């Protein structure tokens, strides 16, 4: 399953025989487009589920100020400054994703775990109206999802994470995952990023910048 284009020192294991192993096969597929689509579907499904939970079960504003939610600085006075601030914050988070991908547990880069937490938190925040810019509870719907920048930012993070799957340095070869240690198996000189992965990475960065600009304009409209 792992090849040089996806950072493959990890063992491929046996043929998929369960739903989980089939899901793992596509999420960690050699083809970067396949693993992007599969990962996006999985994480977006979790986002929507968390969105419903936040909307129907959580008190309004319960997550505001928690775990970094709402920690961003107030409006900076103009769209350009706001855009650079938002983009800088999100590029730092993108670096966290890449750093997490230097660790791999069996076949799964740990950047996936960071994405899982981020998507679930994002859905809970939307549903419970815990956003920095309060706009009331966001009722789960396709129109709301497509009309805001948040889901585009999250999509960009998925693209960045799957594009940098091959930066593994430390590998946990088997379970149980909570007990097995990570072993240094590669060096930076062994990194390989395919052309498709470079394109996916660039697309993710462009999408992130675009979503951040839209967000900056929205912040300016409210705080300006």
Protein Blocks (a to p, Z undefined) as FASTA:
>chain_A
ZZfknopabcebjadfbfklmmmmmmmgfblklmmmmmmmmmmmmmmmmmmmmmmmpcgh
klgopahiapaccdehiaklmmmmmmmmmmmmmmmmmmmmmpcehjacfklmmmmmmmmm
mmmmmmnopafbagbjadddfklmmmpmklmmmmmmmmmmmmmmmmcfbdcfbdcfklpc
cddfbdfklpccdfklmmmmmmmmmmmmmmmmmmmmmmmmmmZZ
